[in-house]
Amino acid sequence: MKINVSSEIGELQGVIIHTPGQEVENMTPLNAERALYSDILNLAVAKKEYKQFKSVLNRFTKVYEISDLLKSILKIEEAKDYILDKICSNENVDCLHDYLLTLSPKELSRQLIEGVPITKDTLTKFLSKERYALPPLHNFFFTRDASISIGEKVFIAKMSSPVREREAIIMEALFNYHPDFNTETINPVKQHNYSPLISYEGGDILNINEEVICIGLSTRTTSHGIDFLIDEFKKLKKPKHIIVQELPSTLESFIHLDMVFTMLDKDTCLSYDPVVFNQHNFVTVHIKVDNGKVVWIKEEKNIPDALRKLKIDLNSISCGGNSDDWIQEREQWHSGANFFALSPGKVLGYGRNNYTIEALNNYGYEVVKSDDLSKYDINKLKKCVITIEGAELARGGGGCRCMTMPLSRKEIKW
């Protein structure tokens, strides 16, 4: 599969996901905050909801599972050596290297994701309060963050928290070694202009079209991270418009741009209005690069206004509807603005956000429950919102866009 993503809404042709497993349950209330969670999940319920999510994706596109991809490349000695060297060095567990080498590809894949338990064979280990020598990847089912398809390239994220860096190492290895993928990876850590101040994650990066990209300036994506991306865009032959949206530093529901703004169709977006349309508190900046340099950098009123000047005229549907501020806050907290486009006007989201779903329905989106999908001829529906239950998954801090890493979308004519 040739990587090619130049929009948020083009018909999906391939996607990477990760079904949550034991790594989600290998967490307690005491270490939940360290794992970037505000709560712990019921895995049985989360897996039931995720099954709905995956079944919808399977109806629309080719679906790759991270665990399957990882098992495949761990059969390649060069890939296996690279992954283990990087992980053991990065997480200061060189003592595990020889042990990990003895594991089969299937078991090694499992332990790299679910965690490697501590062997209590020394006094230090015996007295340790930790259960894992290599911690579980609690966040890996949010596959959006660790790698980002932009055009024909894959940008490897520089994660803001060390607890997620292994995700980026694994994703880079998948794209570099798996025979199914044809792409070039760009990793800021390996570039000559790398700075420790650089961080950016996929939830903050929205491809609008070939020439326009929106990026969130957030607790996870720094200005230095955005500057790194801008330097890469300077290398393009075509001009690039970068719309940067500042986000609140609290609450954790504002960690990424796609928690307050997502694209639904060529002419429609979903937004959390108190942030997106609050220019006094949260600045919107428009940067144009062309011929290897910044042509301009200026403040804009908001994202839709900036896009309108670029001939992308959007109608904005409000997360939580327009009736009550508290309802908007409640639904945004549970990823009410985080929808994922399967194709133009056909989107996937959490059914628990009733007021957001109602707002979409009022705008002409047919509401289709995932379990009823087989009853519909989706091709005959111009616009629809497919809902999964999502009550438990939402407690992990992300929505349907967060749980997908698109590989390829069909081109959109604007």
ZIJO-V610590 format. One record per residue. SS is DSSP state (2 for helix, 1 for strand, 0 for the rest). PHI is phi in whole degrees, -180 to 180 (* if undefined). Layout:
BEGIN
ss:phi
SS:PHI
SS:PHI
END
This chain:
BEGIN
ss:phi
0:*
1:-85
0:-68
1:-162
1:-131
0:-122
0:-155
0:-90
0:-126
0:-57
0:-53
1:-71
1:-118
1:-172
1:-151
1:-105
1:-135
0:-142
0:-67
0:-60
0:-130
2:-61
2:-60
2:-72
2:-83
0:-81
0:-150
0:-122
0:-57
0:-70
0:-106
0:-61
0:-65
0:-63
0:-84
0:74
0:-107
0:-104
0:-160
0:-107
0:-100
0:-88
2:-61
2:-60
2:-72
2:-60
2:-68
2:-64
2:-67
2:-67
2:-61
2:-62
2:-58
2:-67
2:-64
2:-66
2:-59
2:-64
2:-73
2:-111
0:-158
1:-80
1:-117
1:-109
1:-100
2:-57
2:-61
2:-68
2:-63
2:-66
2:-58
2:-64
2:-77
0:-72
0:-81
0:-94
2:-57
2:-62
2:-67
2:-61
2:-62
2:-63
2:-63
2:-68
2:-61
2:-67
2:-67
2:-64
2:-70
2:-66
0:-106
0:55
0:-128
2:-58
2:-64
2:-88
2:-57
2:-64
2:-63
2:-62
2:-64
0:-80
0:-82
0:-68
2:-54
2:-66
2:-71
2:-65
2:-58
2:-62
2:-72
2:-66
2:-97
2:-85
0:108
1:-109
1:-64
0:-72
0:-91
0:-81
0:-110
0:-136
2:-62
2:-59
2:-68
2:-63
2:-85
0:-65
0:-83
0:-79
0:-100
1:-122
1:-77
1:-125
0:-65
0:-65
0:-93
0:-61
0:-98
0:-68
0:-72
0:-91
0:-72
0:-62
0:-83
0:-81
1:-153
1:-136
1:-82
1:-129
1:65
0:-98
1:-113
1:-118
1:-89
1:-81
0:-72
1:-102
0:-67
0:-75
0:-117
2:-58
2:-68
2:-113
2:-65
2:-63
2:-59
2:-67
2:-62
2:-65
2:-64
2:-61
2:-63
2:-59
2:-75
2:-84
2:-118
0:-76
0:-66
0:-76
0:-113
1:-126
0:-163
1:-113
1:-99
1:-124
1:-118
2:-59
2:-63
2:-95
0:-94
0:-66
0:-97
0:-67
0:-133
0:-61
0:-79
0:-75
0:-151
1:-156
0:-133
2:-63
2:-65
2:-94
1:-120
1:-119
1:-76
1:-91
1:-152
0:-60
0:-107
1:-131
1:-138
1:-108
1:-134
1:-85
1:-97
0:-136
0:-70
0:-103
0:-122
0:-91
2:-61
2:-67
2:-65
2:-66
2:-61
2:-62
2:-62
2:-61
2:-60
2:-71
2:-67
0:-63
0:-80
0:-74
0:-79
0:-99
0:-66
1:-133
1:-104
1:-114
1:-102
1:-102
1:-115
1:-71
0:-118
0:-63
0:-82
0:-140
0:-88
2:-69
2:-71
2:-102
0:-63
0:-137
2:-59
2:-72
2:-88
0:-127
1:-155
1:-141
1:-92
1:-112
1:-159
0:-61
0:-122
1:-141
1:-132
1:-116
1:-139
0:-95
2:-59
2:-60
2:-100
2:-64
0:-107
0:-110
0:-71
0:-72
0:-96
0:-129
0:-73
1:-115
1:-121
1:-111
1:-120
1:-114
1:-119
1:-162
0:54
0:80
1:-147
1:-80
1:-79
1:-156
1:-144
1:-150
1:-84
1:-119
0:-70
0:-168
2:-61
2:-58
2:-66
2:-64
2:-68
2:-61
0:-68
0:-101
0:67
0:-117
0:-98
0:-111
1:-91
1:-103
1:-96
1:-86
0:-60
0:84
0:75
0:-106
0:-83
0:-150
2:-61
2:-66
2:-64
2:-59
2:-63
2:-63
2:-75
2:-63
2:-57
0:-105
0:63
0:-70
0:-104
0:-98
0:-105
1:-126
1:-85
1:-85
1:-167
0:-56
0:81
1:-121
1:-127
1:-126
1:-159
1:-80
0:-70
0:-65
0:-87
2:-61
2:-73
2:-67
2:-61
2:-64
2:-63
2:-65
2:-62
2:-65
0:-91
0:105
0:-87
1:-66
1:-92
1:-125
1:-71
2:-57
2:-70
2:-103
2:-60
2:-67
2:-82
0:-112
0:-96
2:-60
2:-63
2:-88
0:-90
0:-71
0:-138
1:-154
1:-119
1:-93
1:-112
1:-110
0:-63
0:73
0:-64
0:-86
2:-58
2:-62
2:-70
2:-77
0:98
0:-162
0:-117
0:-66
0:-66
0:-60
0:-92
0:-131
1:-123
1:-64
1:-103
1:-155
1:-134
0:-67
0:-66
0:-110
0:-95
0:-91
END
